[in-house]
């Protein structure tokens, strides 16, 4: 058991487009983001207490009733918005106001406070170090600091691996992560040979990345409205 709660936890996610003022086609990017979030809202409707909503020109947020697909959701948004980079703050905590299921606006509580805290932390670290320590960060309410520290360390190491990928490695690794199937099928989709896929996965540290991803998913499975 990873987490300990004395309340029913929600998972609040705040996404923030990096260096959005430097994006030349901001309207195109915002339209693309709106479409991506629409697809997420449809595909993961059972997980959502509030649909993902653009709250500012460069920010969006959503509220999950469980954590089982939190990593898949953030990863899909990142993959589909690439090369635009996004930082995510994921806050685990209670919601103390009413919840609008159609849009993630107006609700408040420790879940959102923690998500905001995580986003602000990433911003500060990026400015201080001149680079990103991670592109996703967790914060949690209650007596959960030990597990949160472990998850954030894993996320930092995953970011180091991901930032080392070439464009070709990213294409192959993201394809196999998206479809969750074999190297042979990945090779067919990308019209390359299976040994080439195998080599790319090995050189891109895919197996270490995948093990870390699976560990995060296993921990986040515990976050559910059924927990008291």
Z-matrix of the N, CA and C atoms (Angstrom, degrees):
N
C 1 1.460
C 2 1.524 1 109.41
N 3 1.331 2 116.40 1 128.67
C 4 1.451 3 121.58 2 -174.69
C 5 1.530 4 112.42 3 -95.69
N 6 1.342 5 116.24 4 -50.64
C 7 1.457 6 121.39 5 -173.20
C 8 1.524 7 111.43 6 -101.71
N 9 1.334 8 115.15 7 157.11
C 10 1.457 9 121.81 8 175.19
C 11 1.522 10 108.26 9 -132.61
N 12 1.345 11 116.64 10 122.92
C 13 1.459 12 120.98 11 -177.54
C 14 1.523 13 110.68 12 -129.01
N 15 1.314 14 115.81 13 142.69
C 16 1.463 15 121.80 14 171.11
C 17 1.524 16 109.76 15 -108.97
N 18 1.341 17 116.01 16 14.74
C 19 1.456 18 122.79 17 -178.15
C 20 1.517 19 108.05 18 -148.37
N 21 1.319 20 117.30 19 169.59
C 22 1.454 21 121.08 20 175.68
C 23 1.531 22 108.93 21 -84.17
N 24 1.318 23 117.84 22 112.78
C 25 1.464 24 120.45 23 -173.12
C 26 1.529 25 113.71 24 -85.36
N 27 1.300 26 115.04 25 144.32
C 28 1.457 27 123.05 26 168.91
C 29 1.533 28 107.73 27 -109.77
N 30 1.318 29 115.78 28 164.57
C 31 1.463 30 121.69 29 174.98
C 32 1.528 31 107.50 30 -118.34
N 33 1.316 32 115.81 31 107.06
C 34 1.467 33 121.23 32 178.54
C 35 1.523 34 108.54 33 -94.95
N 36 1.320 35 116.83 34 131.38
C 37 1.466 36 121.99 35 -178.99
C 38 1.529 37 109.22 36 -120.46
N 39 1.321 38 115.56 37 124.67
C 40 1.466 39 121.69 38 173.48
C 41 1.525 40 107.62 39 -115.69
N 42 1.326 41 116.48 40 124.22
C 43 1.452 42 122.00 41 176.14
C 44 1.514 43 110.46 42 -108.07
N 45 1.320 44 116.10 43 141.99
C 46 1.460 45 121.79 44 -175.68
C 47 1.520 46 108.91 45 -136.53
N 48 1.337 47 117.16 46 117.57
C 49 1.460 48 121.06 47 178.88
C 50 1.526 49 109.56 48 -69.69
N 51 1.317 50 116.38 49 127.19
C 52 1.456 51 120.81 50 -179.17
C 53 1.520 52 111.02 51 -75.80
N 54 1.322 53 115.12 52 140.55
C 55 1.473 54 122.62 53 175.53
C 56 1.530 55 111.08 54 47.60
N 57 1.321 56 115.54 55 44.90
C 58 1.464 57 120.46 56 -175.36
C 59 1.528 58 112.18 57 -63.86
N 60 1.322 59 117.24 58 -28.69
C 61 1.464 60 119.69 59 -179.80
C 62 1.524 61 112.34 60 -69.34
N 63 1.333 62 115.94 61 -19.06
C 64 1.464 63 120.22 62 -179.74
C 65 1.518 64 112.64 63 -91.51
N 66 1.335 65 117.17 64 -3.31
C 67 1.460 66 120.60 65 -179.79
C 68 1.530 67 108.49 66 -75.18
N 69 1.323 68 116.95 67 124.90
C 70 1.465 69 120.53 68 -175.25
C 71 1.523 70 112.73 69 -70.59
N 72 1.318 71 117.25 70 -41.11
C 73 1.472 72 121.64 71 -178.36
C 74 1.522 73 109.85 72 -107.19
N 75 1.322 74 116.40 73 67.20
C 76 1.462 75 120.18 74 -174.52
C 77 1.520 76 111.86 75 -62.48
N 78 1.325 77 117.16 76 -37.91
C 79 1.464 78 119.61 77 -179.64
C 80 1.528 79 110.51 78 -63.41
N 81 1.324 80 116.46 79 -43.39
C 82 1.468 81 120.75 80 179.89
C 83 1.532 82 110.07 81 -63.11
N 84 1.324 83 116.20 82 -43.47
C 85 1.463 84 120.58 83 -179.86
C 86 1.523 85 110.97 84 -64.09
N 87 1.329 86 117.63 85 -42.30
C 88 1.462 87 120.60 86 179.46
C 89 1.521 88 111.79 87 -65.77
N 90 1.329 89 116.80 88 -37.56
C 91 1.463 90 120.29 89 176.21
C 92 1.521 91 110.58 90 -64.91
N 93 1.316 92 116.01 91 -42.41
C 94 1.461 93 120.08 92 177.87
C 95 1.522 94 110.63 93 -62.41
N 96 1.334 95 116.41 94 -44.07
C 97 1.464 96 120.79 95 178.96
C 98 1.522 97 110.52 96 -61.00
N 99 1.311 98 117.02 97 -43.06
C 100 1.459 99 121.08 98 179.13
C 101 1.529 100 111.05 99 -59.81
N 102 1.329 101 117.04 100 -40.57
C 103 1.463 102 120.97 101 178.87
C 104 1.527 103 111.82 102 -68.94
N 105 1.329 104 115.96 103 -41.07
C 106 1.459 105 119.98 104 178.78
C 107 1.526 106 110.80 105 -62.49
N 108 1.334 107 116.42 106 -45.15
C 109 1.463 108 120.00 107 179.82
C 110 1.524 109 111.01 108 -65.00
N 111 1.331 110 116.99 109 -35.23
C 112 1.458 111 120.10 110 175.85
C 113 1.515 112 111.38 111 -61.09
N 114 1.325 113 116.85 112 -41.96
C 115 1.465 114 120.75 113 178.19
C 116 1.525 115 111.21 114 -66.56
N 117 1.331 116 116.82 115 -39.57
C 118 1.468 117 121.00 116 177.64
C 119 1.526 118 110.08 117 -61.88
N 120 1.327 119 116.35 118 -44.40
C 121 1.465 120 120.57 119 179.93
C 122 1.521 121 111.63 120 -60.34
N 123 1.307 122 116.37 121 -34.72
C 124 1.468 123 119.92 122 179.54
C 125 1.526 124 111.49 123 -77.99
N 126 1.322 125 116.83 124 -45.10
C 127 1.469 126 120.87 125 -175.21
C 128 1.525 127 112.64 126 -69.47
N 129 1.332 128 116.96 127 -33.14
C 130 1.463 129 120.82 128 -175.44
C 131 1.525 130 111.49 129 -116.15
N 132 1.306 131 116.75 130 33.85
C 133 1.469 132 121.35 131 -174.73
C 134 1.536 133 112.49 132 -58.05
N 135 1.324 134 117.92 133 -35.05
C 136 1.467 135 120.85 134 -178.28
C 137 1.526 136 111.91 135 -69.41
N 138 1.325 137 117.14 136 -21.99
C 139 1.468 138 121.10 137 -179.24
C 140 1.525 139 112.68 138 -87.56
N 141 1.331 140 117.04 139 -13.54
C 142 1.454 141 120.69 140 -168.77
C 143 1.524 142 113.18 141 -95.35
N 144 1.317 143 115.65 142 127.74
C 145 1.460 144 120.77 143 166.90
C 146 1.517 145 109.94 144 -87.99
N 147 1.343 146 116.58 145 -33.48
C 148 1.468 147 123.02 146 172.83
C 149 1.518 148 108.07 147 -136.52
N 150 1.325 149 116.11 148 134.62
C 151 1.457 150 120.66 149 -179.42
C 152 1.526 151 110.77 150 -66.45
N 153 1.322 152 115.12 151 149.15
C 154 1.460 153 120.12 152 175.44
C 155 1.524 154 109.61 153 -61.80
N 156 1.327 155 114.65 154 133.95
C 157 1.453 156 122.12 155 -173.58
C 158 1.521 157 109.71 156 -139.10
N 159 1.324 158 116.83 157 136.78
C 160 1.460 159 120.30 158 172.37
C 161 1.523 160 107.82 159 -74.76
N 162 1.324 161 116.31 160 120.80
C 163 1.468 162 120.68 161 -175.52
C 164 1.515 163 112.11 162 -100.73
N 165 1.340 164 116.46 163 -30.42
C 166 1.455 165 123.24 164 175.21
C 167 1.523 166 106.98 165 -136.73
N 168 1.313 167 117.37 166 177.17
C 169 1.453 168 119.17 167 -178.97
C 170 1.511 169 113.31 168 -60.18
N 171 1.342 170 117.07 169 -30.64
C 172 1.460 171 120.28 170 -176.34
C 173 1.525 172 112.72 171 -123.00
N 174 1.322 173 117.51 172 14.37
C 175 1.460 174 121.08 173 179.16
C 176 1.521 175 111.18 174 -132.20
N 177 1.331 176 114.69 175 153.30
C 178 1.466 177 121.16 176 174.18
C 179 1.521 178 108.21 177 -149.62
N 180 1.315 179 116.52 178 162.10
C 181 1.450 180 119.60 179 179.30
C 182 1.517 181 111.21 180 -153.12
N 183 1.320 182 114.54 181 158.71
C 184 1.456 183 121.89 182 177.20
C 185 1.514 184 109.15 183 -150.77
N 186 1.321 185 116.37 184 164.84
C 187 1.457 186 121.33 185 -177.49
C 188 1.524 187 109.33 186 -129.11
N 189 1.346 188 116.30 187 122.84
C 190 1.453 189 122.20 188 -179.32
C 191 1.526 190 110.33 189 -103.15
N 192 1.333 191 115.42 190 146.57
C 193 1.461 192 119.93 191 176.22
C 194 1.529 193 111.93 192 -91.69
N 195 1.330 194 117.44 193 -1.91
C 196 1.455 195 122.35 194 177.56
C 197 1.525 196 108.56 195 -156.62
N 198 1.327 197 115.92 196 165.45
C 199 1.451 198 119.31 197 -175.94
C 200 1.510 199 115.44 198 -103.94
N 201 1.325 200 117.25 199 -0.22
C 202 1.467 201 120.92 200 -170.29
C 203 1.523 202 113.06 201 -58.01
N 204 1.322 203 118.23 202 -35.13
C 205 1.467 204 121.10 203 -177.36
C 206 1.532 205 113.69 204 -111.94
N 207 1.322 206 117.02 205 14.74
C 208 1.470 207 119.76 206 -176.45
C 209 1.521 208 111.82 207 -60.00
N 210 1.326 209 117.36 208 -43.03
C 211 1.464 210 120.05 209 -179.77
C 212 1.522 211 111.66 210 -69.81
N 213 1.320 212 117.04 211 -37.90
C 214 1.470 213 119.85 212 178.70
C 215 1.525 214 110.54 213 -64.81
N 216 1.323 215 116.46 214 -39.21
C 217 1.463 216 120.30 215 -179.81
C 218 1.525 217 110.93 216 -64.88
N 219 1.327 218 116.54 217 -50.26
C 220 1.470 219 118.86 218 -179.14
C 221 1.525 220 111.05 219 -64.54
N 222 1.319 221 117.03 220 -38.26
C 223 1.466 222 120.74 221 -179.56
C 224 1.522 223 111.11 222 -66.75
N 225 1.328 224 117.04 223 -39.28
C 226 1.459 225 119.25 224 179.33
C 227 1.528 226 111.16 225 -66.70
N 228 1.321 227 116.66 226 -40.51
C 229 1.466 228 119.29 227 178.08
C 230 1.524 229 109.94 228 -62.81
N 231 1.341 230 117.30 229 -45.06
C 232 1.457 231 120.61 230 178.64
C 233 1.526 232 111.51 231 -60.65
N 234 1.317 233 116.50 232 -45.22
C 235 1.460 234 120.79 233 -177.39
C 236 1.521 235 111.10 234 -62.65
N 237 1.320 236 116.45 235 -45.12
C 238 1.459 237 119.64 236 -175.16
C 239 1.532 238 112.87 237 -76.53
N 240 1.327 239 116.98 238 -22.12
C 241 1.465 240 120.05 239 179.20
C 242 1.528 241 112.54 240 -93.09
N 243 1.312 242 118.36 241 -7.99
C 244 1.471 243 121.70 242 179.31
C 245 1.535 244 109.95 243 -54.91
N 246 1.337 245 119.01 244 135.73
C 247 1.472 246 128.79 245 15.68
C 248 1.529 247 115.13 246 -92.46
N 249 1.339 248 117.80 247 3.76
C 250 1.467 249 119.35 248 174.65
C 251 1.528 250 107.99 249 -64.83
N 252 1.317 251 117.05 250 130.10
C 253 1.459 252 121.08 251 -177.71
C 254 1.530 253 110.52 252 -97.03
N 255 1.321 254 114.64 253 141.95
C 256 1.459 255 121.41 254 -175.99
C 257 1.515 256 109.07 255 -130.16
N 258 1.322 257 116.60 256 135.29
C 259 1.462 258 121.04 257 170.55
C 260 1.524 259 108.03 258 -100.41
N 261 1.317 260 116.25 259 141.15
C 262 1.459 261 121.89 260 -178.79
C 263 1.518 262 110.52 261 -121.01
N 264 1.329 263 116.54 262 130.59
C 265 1.444 264 122.58 263 167.82
C 266 1.517 265 108.32 264 -105.76
N 267 1.319 266 116.52 265 124.37
C 268 1.465 267 121.67 266 -179.72
C 269 1.519 268 108.34 267 -114.85
N 270 1.323 269 116.36 268 114.94
C 271 1.446 270 121.97 269 -178.03
C 272 1.515 271 111.64 270 -108.47
N 273 1.311 272 116.46 271 129.88
C 274 1.461 273 122.29 272 -179.61
C 275 1.525 274 107.51 273 -110.51
N 276 1.323 275 115.94 274 115.98
C 277 1.461 276 119.53 275 -177.45
C 278 1.513 277 111.56 276 179.49
N 279 1.299 278 116.06 277 -175.30
C 280 1.463 279 121.22 278 -178.61
C 281 1.525 280 110.55 279 -83.55
N 282 1.322 281 115.12 280 163.17
C 283 1.463 282 122.55 281 173.40
C 284 1.524 283 106.84 282 -119.00
N 285 1.320 284 116.14 283 125.91
C 286 1.464 285 120.24 284 -169.69
C 287 1.526 286 113.41 285 -103.45
N 288 1.330 287 117.11 286 1.95
C 289 1.462 288 120.54 287 179.12
C 290 1.523 289 109.21 288 -120.57
N 291 1.320 290 115.80 289 179.52
C 292 1.451 291 120.13 290 173.25
C 293 1.523 292 110.71 291 -65.73
N 294 1.330 293 116.52 292 156.07
C 295 1.460 294 122.02 293 -177.44
C 296 1.522 295 109.04 294 -120.15
N 297 1.328 296 115.16 295 127.31
C 298 1.460 297 121.49 296 175.61
C 299 1.523 298 107.87 297 -92.71
N 300 1.318 299 117.28 298 112.55
C 301 1.460 300 120.56 299 -175.25
C 302 1.519 301 112.73 300 -67.64
N 303 1.342 302 117.75 301 -21.59
C 304 1.459 303 120.73 302 -175.32
C 305 1.523 304 113.59 303 -86.46
N 306 1.325 305 117.11 304 -20.52
C 307 1.460 306 119.30 305 178.42
C 308 1.520 307 110.14 306 -156.91
N 309 1.332 308 115.02 307 143.24
C 310 1.464 309 120.83 308 -177.20
C 311 1.518 310 110.26 309 -86.76
N 312 1.318 311 115.89 310 62.20
C 313 1.461 312 122.13 311 178.17
C 314 1.527 313 108.14 312 -134.84
N 315 1.325 314 116.05 313 135.96
C 316 1.450 315 120.02 314 175.00
C 317 1.513 316 114.42 315 101.50
N 318 1.329 317 117.89 316 -28.25
C 319 1.463 318 120.45 317 178.80
C 320 1.522 319 109.58 318 -74.58
N 321 1.341 320 116.02 319 155.09
C 322 1.455 321 120.56 320 -176.37
C 323 1.519 322 109.28 321 -151.58
N 324 1.310 323 115.59 322 163.40
C 325 1.448 324 120.52 323 178.64
C 326 1.516 325 111.34 324 143.20
N 327 1.338 326 117.91 325 178.05
C 328 1.466 327 122.05 326 -176.56
C 329 1.528 328 114.54 327 -55.67
N 330 1.322 329 118.35 328 -31.72
C 331 1.460 330 119.76 329 177.97
C 332 1.509 331 111.97 330 -58.11
N 333 1.340 332 116.36 331 -48.85
C 334 1.459 333 120.75 332 178.73
C 335 1.530 334 112.18 333 -71.52
N 336 1.349 335 117.05 334 -35.04
C 337 1.467 336 119.29 335 177.46
C 338 1.528 337 110.02 336 -59.51
N 339 1.326 338 115.86 337 -43.41
C 340 1.453 339 121.02 338 -178.25
C 341 1.530 340 111.56 339 -68.05
N 342 1.332 341 117.01 340 -38.97
C 343 1.464 342 120.23 341 177.20
C 344 1.519 343 110.63 342 -62.13
N 345 1.328 344 116.82 343 -43.52
C 346 1.459 345 121.39 344 178.43
C 347 1.524 346 110.65 345 -64.42
N 348 1.309 347 116.44 346 -41.58
C 349 1.462 348 121.12 347 177.99
C 350 1.528 349 110.64 348 -58.69
N 351 1.334 350 116.07 349 -41.24
C 352 1.465 351 120.48 350 -179.64
C 353 1.523 352 111.75 351 -65.87
N 354 1.339 353 117.42 352 -42.86
C 355 1.466 354 121.38 353 178.84
C 356 1.521 355 110.31 354 -62.53
N 357 1.320 356 116.71 355 -45.62
C 358 1.456 357 120.18 356 -178.72
C 359 1.520 358 111.46 357 -64.64
N 360 1.315 359 116.93 358 -36.19
C 361 1.468 360 120.77 359 177.32
C 362 1.531 361 109.90 360 -60.95
N 363 1.329 362 117.23 361 -46.49
C 364 1.462 363 120.66 362 -179.68
C 365 1.526 364 111.24 363 -61.91
N 366 1.328 365 116.95 364 -40.50
C 367 1.461 366 120.26 365 177.75
C 368 1.524 367 111.38 366 -59.76
N 369 1.314 368 116.33 367 -45.97
C 370 1.464 369 120.91 368 -178.21
C 371 1.519 370 110.84 369 -64.09
N 372 1.335 371 116.69 370 -44.76
C 373 1.461 372 120.96 371 -178.66
C 374 1.521 373 110.89 372 -62.94
N 375 1.329 374 116.63 373 -40.64
C 376 1.461 375 120.32 374 179.79
C 377 1.529 376 111.11 375 -63.46
N 378 1.328 377 117.31 376 -42.01
C 379 1.465 378 121.10 377 179.13
C 380 1.527 379 111.05 378 -68.07
N 381 1.318 380 116.38 379 -38.57
C 382 1.460 381 120.75 380 -176.56
C 383 1.521 382 111.51 381 -70.57
N 384 1.334 383 116.18 382 -44.06
C 385 1.462 384 120.89 383 -174.25
C 386 1.523 385 113.56 384 -94.03
N 387 1.325 386 116.97 385 -13.46
C 388 1.450 387 119.90 386 -176.96
C 389 1.498 388 113.65 387 73.66
N 390 1.318 389 116.02 388 10.61
C 391 1.463 390 121.35 389 177.69
C 392 1.514 391 108.27 390 -153.12
N 393 1.316 392 117.29 391 171.82
C 394 1.456 393 119.61 392 -178.77
C 395 1.521 394 110.40 393 -95.29
N 396 1.313 395 115.84 394 130.88
C 397 1.456 396 120.49 395 175.25
C 398 1.521 397 109.84 396 -76.89
N 399 1.301 398 116.23 397 -34.94
C 400 1.462 399 122.98 398 177.55
C 401 1.519 400 106.83 399 -163.14
N 402 1.318 401 116.96 400 166.09
C 403 1.460 402 119.11 401 175.81
C 404 1.521 403 111.96 402 -110.39
N 405 1.342 404 116.66 403 -1.83
C 406 1.460 405 122.43 404 175.05
C 407 1.527 406 107.21 405 -135.68
N 408 1.330 407 116.40 406 139.57
C 409 1.457 408 119.81 407 176.10
C 410 1.521 409 109.59 408 -140.58
N 411 1.328 410 115.10 409 140.70
C 412 1.455 411 122.26 410 176.34
C 413 1.524 412 110.68 411 -101.69
N 414 1.327 413 115.38 412 145.88
C 415 1.460 414 122.90 413 164.63
C 416 1.522 415 106.62 414 -139.52
N 417 1.330 416 116.81 415 145.09
C 418 1.462 417 119.95 416 -176.20
C 419 1.513 418 111.10 417 -137.11
N 420 1.310 419 115.48 418 143.12
C 421 1.460 420 122.52 419 174.60
C 422 1.528 421 108.63 420 -79.20
N 423 1.312 422 116.14 421 156.98
C 424 1.455 423 119.87 422 177.29
C 425 1.517 424 112.67 423 86.50
N 426 1.320 425 116.52 424 -167.80
C 427 1.461 426 123.17 425 -174.41
C 428 1.528 427 110.09 426 -88.71
N 429 1.336 428 115.81 427 69.50
C 430 1.466 429 120.42 428 -174.44
C 431 1.530 430 113.18 429 -133.40
N 432 1.326 431 117.25 430 19.91
C 433 1.456 432 119.50 431 -173.59
C 434 1.519 433 112.48 432 -63.97
N 435 1.335 434 118.03 433 -34.72
C 436 1.458 435 120.64 434 -179.09
C 437 1.521 436 112.41 435 -61.02
N 438 1.328 437 117.08 436 -49.40
C 439 1.455 438 120.87 437 -179.49
C 440 1.526 439 110.84 438 -69.02
N 441 1.334 440 117.26 439 -35.53
C 442 1.464 441 120.20 440 178.75
C 443 1.531 442 110.23 441 -63.45
N 444 1.318 443 117.54 442 -42.30
C 445 1.466 444 121.08 443 177.80
C 446 1.525 445 110.43 444 -61.11
N 447 1.329 446 117.04 445 -42.72
C 448 1.461 447 120.47 446 179.07
C 449 1.526 448 111.29 447 -62.89
N 450 1.331 449 117.31 448 -45.72
C 451 1.462 450 121.02 449 -179.15
C 452 1.522 451 111.23 450 -63.30
N 453 1.317 452 117.58 451 -41.07
C 454 1.467 453 120.47 452 -179.78
C 455 1.526 454 111.81 453 -68.35
N 456 1.325 455 117.31 454 -33.11
C 457 1.457 456 120.28 455 175.12
C 458 1.526 457 110.51 456 -65.41
N 459 1.324 458 116.73 457 -42.95
C 460 1.471 459 120.90 458 176.47
C 461 1.519 460 110.27 459 -60.49
N 462 1.337 461 117.09 460 -43.77
C 463 1.467 462 120.60 461 -179.95
C 464 1.527 463 112.02 462 -62.28
N 465 1.318 464 117.14 463 -38.23
C 466 1.463 465 120.35 464 178.03
C 467 1.527 466 110.63 465 -63.31
N 468 1.321 467 116.95 466 -44.33
C 469 1.464 468 120.76 467 179.41
C 470 1.524 469 110.90 468 -66.29
N 471 1.320 470 117.36 469 -37.78
C 472 1.468 471 120.46 470 176.57
C 473 1.522 472 111.01 471 -62.59
N 474 1.326 473 116.97 472 -38.87
C 475 1.464 474 120.86 473 179.30
C 476 1.517 475 110.76 474 -65.76
N 477 1.332 476 117.32 475 -40.31
C 478 1.460 477 120.88 476 177.37
C 479 1.526 478 110.25 477 -58.93
N 480 1.328 479 116.50 478 -44.00
C 481 1.468 480 120.46 479 178.14
C 482 1.527 481 110.20 480 -63.76
N 483 1.318 482 116.08 481 -48.29
C 484 1.465 483 120.77 482 -175.33
C 485 1.524 484 111.87 483 -63.24
N 486 1.329 485 116.85 484 -38.30
C 487 1.457 486 120.21 485 -179.13
C 488 1.526 487 112.60 486 -70.73
N 489 1.316 488 116.60 487 -14.42
C 490 1.468 489 120.01 488 178.73
C 491 1.528 490 112.37 489 -86.73
N 492 1.333 491 117.65 490 -9.74
C 493 1.462 492 120.39 491 -176.20
C 494 1.521 493 111.61 492 -70.15
N 495 1.312 494 115.70 493 138.88
C 496 1.462 495 121.16 494 167.46
C 497 1.525 496 108.17 495 -75.52
N 498 1.316 497 117.07 496 169.94
C 499 1.458 498 120.00 497 178.18
C 500 1.528 499 111.20 498 -59.29
N 501 1.333 500 116.82 499 -39.18
C 502 1.464 501 120.62 500 179.89
C 503 1.518 502 111.21 501 -67.90
N 504 1.315 503 117.22 502 -42.82
C 505 1.465 504 120.17 503 177.56
C 506 1.526 505 110.83 504 -62.10
N 507 1.314 506 116.43 505 -42.62
C 508 1.461 507 120.34 506 178.89
C 509 1.532 508 110.66 507 -60.64
N 510 1.318 509 116.70 508 -43.99
C 511 1.465 510 120.67 509 -179.22
C 512 1.525 511 111.20 510 -59.34
N 513 1.323 512 117.09 511 -46.85
C 514 1.466 513 121.38 512 -177.25
C 515 1.524 514 111.19 513 -70.19
N 516 1.327 515 116.80 514 -46.26
C 517 1.468 516 120.45 515 -176.85
C 518 1.523 517 110.93 516 -66.71
N 519 1.316 518 117.64 517 -41.86
C 520 1.458 519 119.63 518 179.29
C 521 1.523 520 111.37 519 -67.82
N 522 1.330 521 117.42 520 -32.33
C 523 1.457 522 119.90 521 176.95
C 524 1.524 523 111.03 522 -64.45
N 525 1.324 524 117.22 523 -46.61
C 526 1.458 525 119.70 524 -177.34
C 527 1.533 526 111.08 525 -70.56
N 528 1.335 527 117.32 526 -31.74
C 529 1.459 528 120.30 527 175.30
C 530 1.525 529 111.25 528 -68.95
N 531 1.316 530 116.22 529 -39.53
C 532 1.462 531 120.24 530 -179.14
C 533 1.523 532 111.85 531 -66.88
N 534 1.314 533 117.29 532 -45.12
C 535 1.460 534 120.62 533 -173.13
C 536 1.519 535 113.80 534 -91.50
N 537 1.339 536 116.64 535 -16.10
C 538 1.458 537 120.84 536 175.90
C 539 1.534 538 111.97 537 53.86
N 540 1.323 539 116.14 538 46.23
C 541 1.460 540 118.22 539 178.69
C 542 1.523 541 110.68 540 -136.44
N 543 1.312 542 117.41 541 -155.33
C 544 1.453 543 122.20 542 -167.59
C 545 1.522 544 113.46 543 -84.86
N 546 1.335 545 114.31 544 164.65
C 547 1.458 546 120.87 545 173.74
C 548 1.528 547 110.71 546 -62.87
N 549 1.328 548 116.24 547 -35.78
C 550 1.462 549 120.57 548 -179.99
C 551 1.520 550 111.05 549 -61.73
N 552 1.331 551 116.49 550 -45.37
C 553 1.462 552 119.61 551 179.85
C 554 1.527 553 111.59 552 -68.37
N 555 1.329 554 116.28 553 -36.38
C 556 1.465 555 119.65 554 175.85
C 557 1.526 556 110.25 555 -61.83
N 558 1.314 557 116.16 556 -43.88
C 559 1.464 558 120.76 557 178.81
C 560 1.525 559 111.22 558 -59.91
N 561 1.328 560 116.85 559 -41.26
C 562 1.466 561 120.66 560 179.53
C 563 1.524 562 111.08 561 -64.51
N 564 1.327 563 116.73 562 -44.59
C 565 1.465 564 120.19 563 -178.65
C 566 1.526 565 111.29 564 -63.13
N 567 1.332 566 116.30 565 -38.50
C 568 1.465 567 120.71 566 -175.26
C 569 1.528 568 112.20 567 -94.49
N 570 1.339 569 115.05 568 -1.52
C 571 1.471 570 121.24 569 177.84
C 572 1.529 571 112.26 570 58.54
N 573 1.325 572 114.10 571 47.41
C 574 1.460 573 121.16 572 174.23
C 575 1.522 574 107.87 573 -132.26
N 576 1.332 575 117.42 574 174.56
C 577 1.452 576 121.69 575 -178.66
C 578 1.528 577 110.83 576 -83.75
N 579 1.346 578 115.73 577 150.27
C 580 1.458 579 120.53 578 -179.69
C 581 1.530 580 112.17 579 -60.71
N 582 1.349 581 120.25 580 -41.03
C 583 1.466 582 119.23 581 176.94
C 584 1.528 583 112.94 582 -60.65
N 585 1.339 584 116.45 583 -30.57
C 586 1.462 585 119.78 584 176.51
C 587 1.524 586 110.36 585 -66.53
N 588 1.334 587 116.31 586 -41.94
C 589 1.464 588 120.54 587 176.46
C 590 1.525 589 109.97 588 -60.31
N 591 1.325 590 116.27 589 -46.27
C 592 1.468 591 120.62 590 -179.51
C 593 1.531 592 110.94 591 -58.12
N 594 1.323 593 116.67 592 -45.36
C 595 1.463 594 121.30 593 -179.40
C 596 1.521 595 111.86 594 -63.91
N 597 1.325 596 116.32 595 -42.07
C 598 1.463 597 121.05 596 179.75
C 599 1.523 598 110.94 597 -64.07
N 600 1.323 599 116.89 598 -42.60
C 601 1.466 600 120.61 599 179.37
C 602 1.521 601 111.12 600 -62.82
N 603 1.330 602 116.18 601 -42.75
C 604 1.469 603 120.19 602 -179.11
C 605 1.529 604 110.81 603 -66.54
N 606 1.316 605 116.84 604 -46.32
C 607 1.472 606 120.61 605 -177.70
C 608 1.522 607 112.56 606 -69.64
N 609 1.336 608 116.78 607 -25.05
C 610 1.456 609 121.03 608 178.95
C 611 1.515 610 114.13 609 -91.43
N 612 1.352 611 116.65 610 9.69
C 613 1.476 612 121.53 611 -179.73
C 614 1.528 613 111.83 612 55.14
N 615 1.337 614 115.33 613 37.71
C 616 1.458 615 120.25 614 -178.21
C 617 1.525 616 112.22 615 -60.06
N 618 1.324 617 116.54 616 -41.81
C 619 1.462 618 119.13 617 -172.98
C 620 1.523 619 111.75 618 -68.16
N 621 1.331 620 117.69 619 -35.50
C 622 1.462 621 120.85 620 174.20
C 623 1.524 622 110.30 621 -67.74
N 624 1.337 623 115.57 622 -41.72
C 625 1.468 624 120.18 623 179.14
C 626 1.525 625 110.10 624 -62.73
N 627 1.324 626 117.21 625 -44.63
C 628 1.456 627 121.39 626 -178.14
C 629 1.529 628 111.52 627 -65.60
N 630 1.330 629 116.93 628 -39.44
C 631 1.462 630 120.01 629 178.10
C 632 1.527 631 110.58 630 -63.24
N 633 1.327 632 116.68 631 -41.28
C 634 1.464 633 120.49 632 177.78
C 635 1.524 634 110.80 633 -64.22
N 636 1.332 635 116.62 634 -43.56
C 637 1.465 636 121.71 635 178.70
C 638 1.524 637 110.41 636 -59.42
N 639 1.324 638 116.84 637 -45.71
C 640 1.468 639 121.23 638 -179.65
C 641 1.525 640 111.63 639 -63.98
N 642 1.337 641 117.04 640 -35.44
C 643 1.471 642 120.62 641 177.69
C 644 1.521 643 110.70 642 -64.58
N 645 1.325 644 116.92 643 -42.36
C 646 1.459 645 120.76 644 177.18
C 647 1.523 646 110.87 645 -62.18
N 648 1.327 647 116.62 646 -45.20
C 649 1.467 648 120.01 647 179.42
C 650 1.524 649 111.04 648 -60.09
N 651 1.330 650 116.66 649 -42.26
C 652 1.464 651 120.62 650 -179.35
C 653 1.525 652 110.97 651 -61.08
N 654 1.312 653 116.78 652 -42.44
C 655 1.464 654 120.19 653 179.55
C 656 1.518 655 111.17 654 -67.03
N 657 1.327 656 117.32 655 -42.20
C 658 1.459 657 121.26 656 -175.14
C 659 1.529 658 112.49 657 -73.89
N 660 1.333 659 117.31 658 -17.10
C 661 1.469 660 120.13 659 176.18
C 662 1.527 661 111.62 660 -59.45
N 663 1.329 662 116.97 661 -25.43
C 664 1.459 663 120.69 662 -178.14
C 665 1.523 664 113.20 663 -72.28
N 666 1.317 665 117.45 664 -16.52
C 667 1.465 666 120.84 665 -177.04
C 668 1.514 667 108.28 666 -84.66
N 669 1.308 668 116.36 667 109.29
C 670 1.456 669 121.93 668 -177.85
C 671 1.506 670 110.01 669 -153.85
N 672 1.304 671 116.64 670 154.91
C 673 1.469 672 121.78 671 178.72
C 674 1.532 673 111.82 672 -68.88
N 675 1.321 674 117.52 673 -9.45
C 676 1.468 675 120.95 674 178.58
C 677 1.519 676 112.13 675 -82.41
N 678 1.354 677 116.82 676 -10.84
C 679 1.459 678 121.11 677 -178.31
C 680 1.516 679 111.06 678 -85.27
N 681 1.318 680 116.89 679 134.71
C 682 1.457 681 122.42 680 175.12
C 683 1.528 682 109.94 681 -125.97
